């Protein structure tokens, strides 16, 4: 198993943070160098950075968000039903999707979760009463002034839909919308193929899951047909529909807190996984990235993770804030551009969102000897002081080096 214990970080003269995704080292005449791949923060609107927008700062009414490679979306009921979006090329401007009068109706929460596929935007309500209508709303793009109701399902006894959903497929030729049924071990799936939607969902009863599917999601594994199921009540489980089995299971106690919305992706030809880790005691809301490149495919890689120590696979974390998020409303999106650069998006209700970009371009950094406190002249300084061009990766400094 390839072990990467941490990303290495550097500052350039412009103050750009760099993140090491490779473990190769080179030796040159002027000293040892390491190859690092840079990461930049495109937009930080998190509580941890004191940048959470006031229009989405309420935990209970801002539960769904997504990034589609161009825009960041948040579904909000904080000041009435709104779907805000930020253009990453003009992030200072907050835009709103067109919502026709009387278009949004029904459900305990009229707008709740949100996701995107390409230009398309999907939003659910949350319905929890028998006879009420669960709905999935659909916009073709941000320019769509005439959105549609894609799914309308009248609830029967024991149904609560809309807390969390995901969309698998390209939504041009095929797709599946997966919705978890709160308080059960069920997932509902509406399937789409050749412009035809299933009128009624297929209900998958997951009796062998560790716990209920509350706030559960399903994300498709790259180059495979099997989805990775996730939820705070049961952890992670790869589902083989043909065999009706779970070839890989990681129960909740495998993780230090709720491990939400895992997304497997490739960067520079190597397999990674991003998810949000949400805890209430102690409170934590953070993006976590794993390096899981061993194994012939994602299933084998996840199986190796399940047999190991999770900490050994972590290569990057980002803190979003310390507002306790007991409703488990969260989002992760991965977008790869034409250059192979990867955008990683993370959102946690009440704590905001962050978008980072990881570049394929490799830069060389010079490794310096580790020192506890150093001001450039060899004098002792306070532990929290760092000279320009330096970055301490750990509050204690233990186990890390500084780069310049």
N, C-alpha and C positions, 0 to 999 in steps of 0.2 A: 504494500500500500504506500503510495506516495504521500508524504506528510508535509504540509505547509502550515506552519504554526501561526504565521502572521503576515500581513502585507508590510512591506517596508515603505516608509514615506520620506519624501524629500521636499524641500522648498526650492524653487527656481528663483532667480533674481526678481521675477515678477510676482513672487509669492504664491505660485501655483502648487497645489498639493499633488504629489505623485504617489502612485500605489503600485507595489511590486506584485505582479502576477506570475513572474517567472522566477526560477531558482538558479538560473545559470550565472556563473561568475567569470569575469575576464581579468587578466592581469596585464597592465600596461606599464610603460616606463615611469610614468608619474604616479604610480600607486595602484592599489587594487580598485577595480570598479565592479559594479553590479549592474545588470540590466533591469530597468524599472519601466513599467507602463503607467502612464499618467492617468489620473482620474480628476475630473473637474466637476464642481457642483454647478449645475445649470440654473437651478431655482430651488431655494430653500425657504419654505414657508412653514416652518415648524415652531412648536412651542419651545423646544430646547434652544432655539436661536433667537427667541423673542420676536419672531417674524410671523406668527400665526395670524392670518387675516381675521379681523373682527367679524366679518360676514359668515365665517365658517368655524367659529370658535366654540360653539355649543356641542357638547359631546353627543347628546341624544338625537339631534336633528340634522346631523351631517354625517351620514353613515356610509355613503358609497362614493368611490372615486376611481379614476382610470387615466392612463396616458396612452395615446395612440401613435406616438412618434412626432406629433406636431402640436397637439393640444393636451392640456391637463384639465380634467373635468371633475366637478364635485356636485353631487345631488344634495340639495338642501331644503329643509322645511323651516329653517330658523326665522326667516322673514317672509313667510309664504312659500309656495312651491316655486323653487328656482333651480336651474341647472347652470352653474357658473362654469366658465372655462377661461383658461389662460393660454395665450399663444406664446410658446417658448421663445419666439423671436421678438416678442413685445410683451414681456411678462408684467410690466407695470400697469397694463390695462386689463381690467376684469370685464369679460363679456358674458352674455347670457343667451342660451338657446331659446328659440321661439317656442312658447307654450301657448297654443290657442286657448281662448276663453272656454271654460268648462271642459277642457280636454282631460285634465287630471281629476280623477274621482275614485272613491272607494278605498277600502282598506283602513286598518287602524292607523298606519303611516301611509300617507298618500304618495310620497316619494321615499324610497329607501336605498336600495343598492343600485350600483351602476357599473357597467363595463363597456369596453369598446372592442371592435374588430375592424381594423383599417379605419375608414372614415365613419363607419356606422357606430351609433351610440344606442345602447340598450339600458333601460331603467325599469326597475320593478317598484310596485308598492309592496306593503307587507299587510297581508290579510290573515286574521286569526279567528274569525267567527263563522260558524256554519251558515251558509247562505250568502256570505259576502263574496265579492269577486276579487280574485288574485289577477293582476295584470302585468304584462310586460310591454312597455312603451318603446317605440323605435323611431329614431331619426336617421335618415340616410347619410347625413353629414351636418356640419355646423350651419350650412346654408339651407337646410330643410325647414321650410315654413309650414309644412303640412305633414307632421308626424302621424304615425299610425299606432293602433293597438295591435301588437303582434300576437299576443296570447291573452285570452280572457277565460278564466277557469273558476267556476262557482264552487266554493268550498263545501265539502261534506264534513261529517263528524270526524274529529281527530286530525284535521288538517290545519296547518299554519305554514304559509308559504311566503317567501319574499325576504326573509332575514338575510339570506346569502344565495347568490347564484353565480354560475360561470357559463361561458360560451366556448365551445370547442368547435373547430373547423374554420373554413375561410368565409363562410356565410355568403359565398357567391354560387358555389356548386353544391355544397353540403354543410351541415352544421348541426350541433346538438346543444340545446340549452338545458343545463342541469340545475335543479333547484332542490335544496334540502328541505325536508319536512320536519319542523321543530318538534321535539318530544318523542321522536320515533327513530327507527333505524332505516329510514326510507330516503331515497333520492327519486325525484321525478325528472323525466327526460322528455322534452319535446324535440323531435327530429325534423330536419329540413333537407330536402333533396330535390333538385331540379325545379325550384320555385314552388314546391308543395310542402306545406307544414302539416304535421300530425295534428288532427283536431283534438285528440286526447293524449295525455302523457302516458309513457311507459313507466310503471312504478317498480323500482328496484328495492327489494327488501334485503338489507344487509344484516342478517341475523347474527353473523359471526363477528361483527365489529365489536370492539371493546366497549363502546358506549354509544349514546345517541348521536344522530347526525346534526344536532343543533349547530347552526352557522357553518355547516359543512360545505365543501367545495370540491370540484373535480377539475384537474388540469391535465391536458393530454401530454404524455411523455414524447419527446422528440423522436421522430422516425419509428414510432411504435403506435399501436392501436389501444394500448392499455392506459387508462387514466390513473393519476395519483390522487386519491381521495384524502381530504384533510379536514380536521375539525377539532375544537378544544375537548370534546367528549371522548374521542377515540384515537387521536394522534394522526398518524399517516398510515395509509394502506394502499398498495397497488392492487387494482382489481382486474382479474382476468374474466371477462364476460363469458367466453366460450366454456371455460372450466368451472365458472362460478366459484372461484377460489381467490385467495389473497396471497400471491407469491412472496410479498414483502409486507411486513407489519412493523410499525414502530409505535408502541402504545404511549399514552400521555407522559408516563413517568420516565420515558427515555429523554425527554426534553426538560430543561429547567423551568419553562413556562409554556403557555400556549404557543404552538408553532403553526402559524397561520399562512395560508395561501402560497404554498411552495410552487416555484416555477423553475423548471430545469431548462438550461440554455447552454449554448456553446460560445466560447470566446477564445480566439486564437487557436482554434482546433481542439480545445480542451473543454471538458464538461464541468459546469458549475450549477449551483442551485441557490436561489434567493428566496427568503421567506421573512415574515415579520414575527418577532418574538414579543408576546404581550403577557405581562404579569401584573397582578394586583397586590401581591404580598411577597416580596417587595414590588413596588410599582416599577415597571419598565415597559418601554415601547421602542423597539429598535429593529432596524433592518439587519439581517444576518445573511452573509454569503458564504456558501460552502464550496470547496473544490472537491469534486467527486469524479475524477477522470479515470479511475481504475474500473475494470470490468468491460465486457464487450458492448454493453448497452446500459441505458439508464436503470433498468431493473436490477441488473447485476451490481451496478454502482451503489444503488440504494440499499441492496442487501448487505454489501460490505460496510456501509455506514451503520446499518442496524446492528452489526456484530462488533462494532468498534466503539471508540470514545468520541462523542460528538465534537468535543473541543478540538480534537486533532484535525478536523476537517474545516474549521472556521478560518476564513482568510480575510474577512472584512466585516465590520459592524458600524452602524450609524445610529446615534441616539436621536429619537424624534421628540421626546418630552417625558414629563412625569405626571401627566394627568391620567388617573386610573381609568382604564377602558374596559369595564366589565361587560359591555355588550358585544365584544369581539368583532366589531365592525372595522374592517381593514382591507387594504388592497395592495397588490404587488403587480407590476407590469414590467415586461422586458421588451425592448425594441432594438433591433439590429439594423443599422443603416447600410447604405451601399458600399461604404468603405470597410465594413466589418466592425466598426465601433459600436459598443453596446451602451444603451441607456437603461438605467435601473431606476424604477419609480417605486416609492414606498409611501403609503398613507395609513394613518391610524386616527380614528375618530377622536376629536378633542385635542389632538396633538399635531395635526396638519400633515404636510407632505414634503418630500424632498425628491429631486430628480438629479441623478449623477450620470456622467458620461465617462466610460472607460475606453481609452484609445488603444488601437492596435500598434501605434507607433512606439518603438522602443527607444528609451533614452538611457544614457550611461550616467550613473551617479558614483561619487567617490565615497568610499566607506572610511569613516574616521574612528579612532579608538574611542571606546565608551568611557565617559566621565560622568560622575554623579552630578556635580555642579560646575559650570564652566562659563566664564564670561568672555572668552577669547584672549584673555591675558593671564590665565592661570589662577585667578583669584576666586575664593569661595563666594558664592552668591546665594540668595534665597532659592529654595527648591522650586518655586513656581516661576522663576525668572528665566527667560531664554533669550539669547541674543538674536538679532535679525538673521534669518537664513537657517535657523535651527528648529527642530521639532522633537519634543520628547513624546514617545509613543505610549508611555505608561506613567501613571501618577507617581509610582515608586521608582521608575527607571529600570526595574528589574527585568532581565531577560531581553532587553531591547538595546539597539544601538541608535545613534543619531547620524543623520546624513546631511550633507550640504551640497 
